[in-house]
Amino acid sequence: MTPQQTAEHVREQMLANDAATRWLGIDVIAIGPGTATATMTVRKEMLNGHATCHGGLITALADSAFAFACNACNELTVASGLSVDFLAPGREGDVLTAKAVEVSAKGRTGVYDVSVHNQDGVAIAVFRGRSYRAKGRPAVGDNAQ
């Protein structure tokens, strides 16, 4: 398989097993080696007491994009830490897009940046994820490498 085919295979298999991502209505619309783009529409039940999208759910969207980006090469990779800064509120009906890109992946550790924007291009959050890779273990089955 090419690296792109491997990434697409990982997306299919991970989504099939990722109940949280599916439950939140997150769609992984693009994936490639070290990158992933995911979208989520803000629903009424995602709003906090200020009628804006709960920060934990914005973080979950960014974390899902991060997870798909760092597993796209089909090596089992997990988060070892993250930070997030909220820049603007998400509102009911907004379509939020999280774009994850690999900054560095050396040895067993990686760093990924995720930007979250709404449908108007307004920056909602920035997220930095740190990952740990279990070398030699596939992220998904079928030996797609």
C-alpha positions in Angstrom: 0.0 0.0 0.0 1.1 3.6 -0.6 1.4 5.8 2.5 -1.9 7.5 1.4 -3.7 4.2 1.0 -2.4 3.1 4.5 -3.7 6.4 6.0 -7.2 5.8 4.4 -7.2 2.2 5.7 -6.4 3.4 9.2 -9.2 6.0 9.0 -11.7 3.3 8.1 -10.6 0.9 10.7 -10.2 3.4 13.5 -13.6 5.0 12.8 -15.2 1.5 13.0 -13.9 1.1 16.5 -14.1 4.8 17.7 -17.5 5.0 19.4 -16.8 8.4 21.0 -15.9 10.1 17.7 -19.0 8.7 16.0 -21.2 9.6 19.0 -20.1 13.2 18.8 -20.9 13.3 15.1 -17.3 13.9 14.1 -16.5 13.1 10.5 -12.8 12.6 9.5 -13.0 14.2 6.1 -9.4 14.0 5.1 -6.3 12.0 6.2 -2.8 11.6 5.0 0.6 10.6 6.5 0.8 12.8 9.6 -2.3 14.9 8.9 -6.1 14.7 9.4 -9.0 17.0 9.1 -12.2 16.4 11.1 -15.5 18.3 11.3 -18.3 18.5 13.9 -21.6 20.4 13.9 -22.3 22.0 17.3 -25.7 20.7 18.5 -27.9 22.1 21.3 -26.8 19.4 23.7 -23.2 20.5 23.2 -23.8 23.9 24.7 -22.7 25.0 28.1 -24.5 27.4 30.5 -23.4 30.4 28.4 -25.0 28.9 25.2 -21.6 28.3 23.7 -20.0 25.0 22.7 -18.5 23.3 25.8 -14.7 23.5 25.7 -14.3 19.8 26.4 -16.2 19.1 23.2 -14.0 21.4 21.1 -11.1 19.7 22.7 -12.6 16.3 21.8 -12.9 17.3 18.2 -9.2 18.5 18.1 -8.1 15.3 20.0 -9.9 13.1 17.4 -8.1 14.9 14.5 -4.8 14.5 16.4 -5.4 10.8 17.0 -6.1 10.1 13.3 -3.1 12.2 12.2 -0.6 10.4 14.5 -1.9 6.9 13.7 -2.1 7.5 9.9 1.1 5.5 9.3 -0.4 2.5 11.1 1.9 2.5 14.1 -0.1 2.4 17.4 0.2 5.9 18.8 -1.5 7.3 21.9 -1.6 10.8 23.4 0.9 11.6 26.2 -0.3 15.1 26.8 -2.1 18.1 25.3 -2.7 21.8 25.7 -5.5 23.8 24.2 -6.2 27.5 24.0 -9.7 28.8 23.2 -9.8 31.8 21.0 -13.5 32.3 20.3 -16.8 30.6 21.2 -18.4 27.9 19.1 -22.2 28.4 18.7 -25.1 26.2 18.0 -25.2 25.3 14.3 -21.5 26.1 13.8 -19.6 23.5 11.7 -16.2 23.3 13.4 -13.2 22.0 11.4 -10.1 20.7 13.1 -6.9 20.4 11.0 -4.1 18.4 12.6 -0.5 18.5 11.2 2.6 16.7 12.4 5.3 19.1 13.7 7.8 16.4 14.7 7.8 12.6 15.0 11.2 11.2 16.1 11.7 7.9 17.7 8.7 7.2 19.9 7.5 10.7 20.5 5.7 13.2 18.3 4.2 16.7 18.4 1.1 17.7 16.5 -0.6 21.1 16.1 -4.4 21.3 15.5 -6.2 24.4 14.5 -10.0 24.6 15.0 -12.1 27.0 12.9 -15.8 27.6 12.2 -17.5 27.6 8.9 -16.6 31.3 8.5 -12.9 30.7 9.0 -13.0 32.2 12.5 -10.3 30.6 14.7 -12.0 28.8 17.6 -9.1 27.0 19.3 -5.5 25.9 18.9 -4.4 22.6 20.3 -0.9 21.0 20.7 -0.8 17.2 21.2 2.1 15.1 22.3 2.2 11.5 21.3 3.9 8.3 22.2 4.4 5.6 19.5 4.5 1.9 20.3 7.0 0.9 17.6 6.3 -2.3 15.7 2.6 -2.4 16.8 0.0 -1.6 14.1 -2.7 0.9 14.9 -5.3 -1.2 13.1 -5.4 -4.8 11.8 -5.0 -6.4 8.4 -1.3 -5.7 8.4 -1.7 -2.6 6.3 1.7 -1.0 6.3 
